[in-house]
Amino acid sequence: MNLKSFSYAFDGLKDLCSGRHKNAMFHLFFTAIVLVLSFLFSLSKEEFLWIILWISLVLAAEAFNTAIEYITDLASPDIHPLAKKTKDMSAAAVLLISFGAFICGIIIFIPKIYTLLAYA
């Protein structure tokens, strides 16, 4: 891997975070919230590692989904049933990973929120 490869990767990140991709912006918004909550609740190292892992998986899935949408639009500029299935399946992958991240977040944060409210 050379430095030019990193340049291409950062171009992809800039595109993903550009604001043109609503779902990516949704995930980035919740990433910020989860990171703030992680620091406010002083997560353990292990809990924070799980949060980082799931954030990385969700954002990577969103990047893959965006790439698949781009290539599908290039290969099939007209509406085609297989192009729709390709995009739907890619979106389903993001949904499944996001659901896993949500469950992980519930498992980590609900006890902390409960403790906070119990002592309030």
KATAZI-V698652 format. One record per pair of residues at least 12 apart in sequence whose C-alpha atoms are under 10 Angstrom apart, sorted by sequence separation. I is the first residue (numbers start at 1). GAP is how many residues later the second one is. If there is no record, write none. Layout:
I,GAP
I,GAP
//
This chain:
16,12
71,12
72,12
35,13
38,13
69,14
72,14
73,14
68,15
69,15
72,15
35,16
34,17
35,17
69,17
70,17
34,18
68,18
69,18
68,19
69,19
31,20
35,20
31,21
34,21
65,21
66,21
68,21
69,21
65,22
68,22
69,22
31,23
32,23
65,23
67,23
68,23
31,24
65,24
66,24
30,25
31,25
65,25
66,25
64,26
65,26
28,27
31,27
64,27
65,27
27,28
31,28
62,28
65,28
61,29
62,29
64,29
65,29
28,30
61,30
64,30
27,31
28,31
62,31
63,31
27,32
61,32
62,32
61,33
62,33
24,34
60,34
61,34
24,35
27,35
58,35
59,35
61,35
62,35
58,36
61,36
62,36
24,37
25,37
57,37
58,37
60,37
61,37
24,38
58,38
59,38
23,39
24,39
58,39
59,39
57,40
58,40
21,41
24,41
57,41
58,41
21,42
24,42
55,42
58,42
16,43
23,43
54,43
55,43
57,43
58,43
54,44
57,44
21,45
56,45
13,46
16,46
17,46
54,46
55,46
16,47
54,47
15,48
53,48
54,48
52,49
13,50
16,50
51,50
54,50
12,51
15,51
16,51
50,51
51,51
54,51
51,53
12,54
50,54
51,54
12,55
50,55
47,57
51,57
47,58
50,58
47,60
48,60
47,61
47,62
44,64
43,65
43,66
38,67
23,68
41,68
43,69
38,70
42,70
23,71
27,71
34,71
38,71
41,71
37,72
41,72
34,75
41,75
//
